């Protein structure tokens, strides 16, 4: 069976890739088990050297790779460049910290007693990845896993399969053996095959529904499972912001960058009543100025949605919000175009009876709600089954910190939003996931400790 790769900006088929079969997976897994044993015996620095070389090759070919990413996902070209360049921070982070966090730890070395911890790789892991930021979320897993001595079977989303094949190509060129990293191609049915095989860990980025299914399916194996899932990330704009217009500009970018197709995109906004009208006016003006069009055009900020079916989700949320009293300030419907285009949409006077404030949108749509106090803002921000990020814009750090401390989320932001750094953990709570990538915790996510009790006689 072949997987058709479609350009979401035109609806045209770019190419077709041969899908892997269950037999392919079993053969590749056997080869990876053999390859991992040899790979794990190589020093950390040798493994890291391959990853550094991989990063150099990606940089050298970044323009061609950005074009591939844009053509298969619809991400505007400049945003594709930004992703590729920004993802390199993971390699810098590994270069600085991998040896430190993967080295043996001597805990006791007194007299005849010696105690230490040795960090051993998990083995062969399955990385089922996402299409919206394949460099960022892919690097978070497979680069860290490889440096830690694991072998990886990488399944890219069917919407970013060409990019996944590029990862495989350049990792092998950089010196990572073929039997240490393999990219497999297919849709969700192939992902199900991976769940049925005997991997030593499963690392998934995607929706809550699929993440829950993965966790339930592999639970009996008692192997590590990490899930980076979605969110319904809130932003509170307090009345003491120094510049309402600038706050609106920053909030709009947090909501609409990559067409809102980001796990940590701003998905709902709460605004203090005294600046509500001014904020809405500035926000609508900013979003209304975004250039919509061909993602290969340098001026485009809003391209097509990657997945055609998301248009129905957004249309339903708009209809529901208006029926329940929201006012449509901008957009609200698909764009007459060959591709998967939806107008950047701003809904105001929203409330929590509306789907747009409660259900993940993952598209160019935002609901804005007026609040009368910090207490109300906190209650509304916490009213969600998700727990990925939460943000506050305020000139008062103490006020912002008191609000953010109330958030049951893996990440909080003060006067910023929609950003990820390799220096600190990336994790979700509740329906936003399990486990952490990035930081020291993300390095050690791919190893298991062995305790040594030694006594000289």
N, C-alpha and C positions, 0 to 999 in steps of 0.2 A: 504494500500500500504506500502511496505517496502523500506527503503533506504539502498542500498548496500554500505558498507564501504570497499573501495579498498585500498590495500597497493600500493602506487605509485612506490615502489622499485621493486616489483615483478609482479604487475598486479593481484595478488590473492585477493579474497574477504576475508576480515577479519571476518566480521559478518554482520548481517542485523538488522536494527532498525525499529520499527513500526513508520510510519509517523503520525503526528497529523492531524486531520481534522478540517474543519471550525467549526464544532460543538464542538470539543475539545477546540478550541481557545475561543469560546464564553463562555463556562463553566469555563475555567480557568480565563478568564478576569473578570467574575462576582465574582469569589472567591478572586481574587487579589484585587478587589475594596473593599471587606469587610476586607480583611487582612491588607490592607494599612492603613485603618482608625485607627486600633489598634496600628500598628507599628509606625505610625507617632506621637502617643501620648507618646511613650517611650522616655526617655531622650536621647540626642545625645550620651552620654557616654555608655549607655546600648546598643545602636545599634552598636556603634564602638567596644564594647567588643566582639560582635559576629564576626565582621570582623577580629579582631585580632586573635580570636580563629580559624577562617577559615584559616588564614595565617599560623598558627602553624600546622594545620592538613596537609596543602599542603606541608610544609617543611618536616614533618614526612613521607610523602608518595611520596616525590619528584622523587625518582628513578623510581618507577612504573609509575608515571604520565608522566615522560619524555619519557619512552618507548612507552606509548600510543600515545603521540604526534608525536613521530618519526614514528611509524608504520602507522598512518593515513595521515600524511602530507609529509613524506619523509625528514623532517628536520634532519640533522645529530645529533646524540644523545647528543654530548657535547653542541651543540647549543640549543637543547631542554632544557638541564639542565640550561644553561645560561639564557634562557628566563624565566624559572620558578623562578630562584633565583633573577634575575633582577627585575621581576615584583613585588616582595615583597616591593620594594621601594615605591610603591603606598600606601601600608598599613602603612608604616612608616610615609609617608607624611600626611595621614589622621589622624594618631594618634597624630601628632604634631599640626595640624592646623584646623581640622574639627570643633571643638567647637568654636574656634575663629571666623571663617567665617560663621558659622551658627547661632551664638548668636544674640539676639536682639541688635539693636543699638539705644542708646539714643542720639538724636540730640539736643534737647532743653529741659531743665529742669529748667526754670526760672519762679519764681512766680507761677501763676496759670496755665501757659501754659506748656504742655508737648508734645513733638513730638518724635516719635520713628519709627523704621523700624523693622518689624517682618518678618523673612524669612520662608515661608511655602513651603512644598514639592509640586512638580508638580502634583503628584497623581500616576497613573499607567503608566509606560513608556514601549515602545517597543524598545528593543535593538537588532538590526539586525547586527550581527558581522561578523568578517573576519577570514580566516583560516591561514593567513601567520604568525601572532603573536597573537594567541588567548588569551594568558595570558595578554600580554601588552594591547592590544586594548580592551579586555573584561574588565579587571580591571579598565581601564580609565573611563568606563561607569558604569557598574553595581555595583561596590563597592562604588563609589562616590554617585550613586543614592540611594543606600540602606542606607548609613550613613545619607543622607539628609532626610530620612523618606519616600522615595518612595517605591512602589512595582514594580517589574521588570518582564516582560515577555522577556526571552532571547532566541533568535533564533541564534544558532551557524551556521556557514557555514556548508553545507553538507559535506565539506572536513575536518571539525574538530568537527564533531558531538559527537564523543566519549569523547573528551575533554570537550565539553559543558555539557555532562551528569555528568562528574566528578565535575564540578563547582557546579551543583545542589546538588549532593550528599554531598559534604563537607560543603556547606553553610547551609544545613539543619542540618547536624551533629553539626555545630558550633552554632546553636541556632536561625538561621534565619527561621521563620515559613514557612511551605510549601506554605501557601497562601500569601506569600510576594515575593517569587522568584520561578518562574517556567521556565524550559527549554523546548522548543518545537522543534520538529524534522521535517525537510522536506527540499525540495529544494526551488528554487526561487518562485514556485507557492504558497508555504506556506507564503513566505514573502509578496506576493501580498495580501493574506488573511489578514495579519496583517495591511496592509495599509487601508483596508476597514473597520476595526473595530475602535471603539471609544477610542483610547488611548489619554493620556494627554501630550504626547511628543514622538518624534521618533528620535532615535540616531542610525546612520548607519555608518559602516566602509566598504569601498569597492571601486568600480570603479566609475568614473565620470558619465558614462551613467546610471548606476543604481541609483546613488545619485540624478541625475537630475530627473529621473522618480519618485523617492520617493517625492521629493520636489513638483513636479507638481501635483502628485496624492493627497497629503494631504493638499495642500495649502488652500483649502476652509475651513479647520477645524480651522485655525488660532491658532494652538498649536505650541510649540517650535519644531524646526527641526534642528538637528545638523548633519553635514555630514563631515566625515573624509575620503577624497578621495585620488586619486593617484597624482603622480607628474612626472616630467621629470627633475629631480634635477641636476643642473650643478655644476661642480667643476672647478675652475681656478687654475692652477699651475703657479705661477709667477717665473721669472728667479732668484729671490733673495732667494729662499728657501735654507736653510742651508745645506740640504742633499737631493739630488735628489732621491737617491735610497730609502731613508726612506719615502719620499713623495710618491713614487710609491707604496711602500708596503702598506701605509695607504690608498691610493686611491683605490688600488685593493681590499682591505678588504671592503671598503665602497661600492664598486660596486658588489662584489660577495658573501658577507656574506648572508647566507640563500638562496644561489643560485640566488641572485639578486631579490628575491621575497619580497621586502620591499618597502613600500610607500616612504620612505625617502632614499632609496638606491641611490648612485651616478649613474646617467643614461647617462651622457655625460661629457666629459672632454676636457677642453681647456688648451693648454700648450704654454707658451712663446717660440717663435721660437728658441732662443739661447740654450735652454735646451731640445728641443723637441726630438731629436734623443736619447739623454741619458735617458730621462724619458721613452720613449717607450721601449727601450731595457730593462730597469730595471723592468718596468711594465709587459712586456711579460714574463720575467724570473720568476717573482713572481707568476703570474697566472699559468704559465706552471708547476710550482712545486706543485700546489694544488692536493691533493689526491682525486680522484673521485672513488666512489664505494658504498658499502652497508652502509646506514646511521647508522646502528647499530654498525659498526666498529669504534672503538675509534679514528682511524687515519683519517677518512673521513672528508673532508671539503666541498666537492661538492657532494650532493646526487641527487636524482631524482627531477624533477619538480613535484609539487603537482598535477597540472592539465595537462592532456595529450594534450589538445587542444593548450596549449601555445607553443608546439613544432612547430606547423605550423606558429604561429606568428613570432617566432624567425627565422625560416628558410626563411620566406618571407623578413624579414628585412635584413638578410645577402645577399640574392640574389639581392635585390634592391640596397644596398650600393655598392656592387661590380660592378653592371651594371652602376652605376653613378660615378665610379672612385676610390672607396675606395680600400685599400689593406688589404687582410686578413692575419693577423699575427699569428693567433692562432685559432684553433677550426673551427666552422662554420657549424656543422651539428649534427644531432642526433647520439647518441652512440648505436651501436648494443647491445641491452640488453633487458631483459624481461620488465624492467620498463621504466619510462618516463625520460630518460637521454638525456641531450644535452651538447655537449662539451662547456667548458668555451671559450668564443669567444671574440677576440680583433680585431677591425677594426680600421685602421689608415687612415690618409689623408681624413678624412670625411668632409662633409659640410652640410649645412641646406637644401639641396635638397633631402637629404636621410632620409628615415623613421626612421632609428636608432637614428638620432639626434633630431627628432621632435615628434615621437609617443612613448608612454609609452611601454617599453619592458617587464619589470617584469620577468626577467630571467637572465641567466649568459652570458650577452652580453654587450659590451661597445663600443662606438664610440669615437675616439680621434681626435681632430682638432687643428691645429697649429694657433696661433694668433700672431700678430705683436705689439700689444699695449694693455694697459688696456682699452682704449676706445673701441677697437674691441671686447675684451673679454666681457665687460659690455653689449654691443649691442647684442651679441650672447646669453649670459646668459639670457637676458630679452626676447628673441625671443621665447616665449612659451605661450600657454594658461593656463599653470599651475602656481601655486605659493605656493609650499610647503616649500622647503628648497633651499639654495644656499650656496656654500662654497668657501673659498679662502685659499690657502696655500701660505704664504709669511712670510718673517722674519720682515717685516715692518708693524707694527700695524696700523699706520696712513694710509698707502696705502690700507691695507686690509679693514679698516673701511670705507674709502671713496668709495670703490667698493660695500661693503655690504649695505651701505646706499642707493644705487641705486636699490637694489633688492626689487621687490614687492612680497615678500614671507613672510610666517608666522614665519619662523625660518631661521637664518643665522649662519654660522660656520666660525671660523677662526682657521686654522691649526687642524681641526678635521672635522668629517662628520658622517652622519648616526647614530646619537645618540639622545636619548630622556631623559629628566629629569623631575621628577614630580614637581620640584620647579618653573618651568617656563611654560607658556601656550604652548600647542600643538595645532596649528591651521593652516589652509590653506587659501589662497586667490585665487580668480578667480576660475578655474576649480578644485582646490584642496580642496574646501570645505567651510563650514560655521560653525562658532562657535568655541569654545575652550574647550578642556579638560585639565586636570592637573592644577596645581597652584591654587591660590585662585579663579581664574575665573572658573576653572574646578569644584571646589566645589560648587560654586554658580550657575553653569549651571543647577543644578537640583532643584533649589528653585525659588520661585517667591516672590518679595517683597510686603508687605502690609504696607501702611503708616497709622500710628495712630496719630490723632490730638486730644489731651485730654486737658480738662480744668476743674480745680476744682472750685466749687462754694460754 
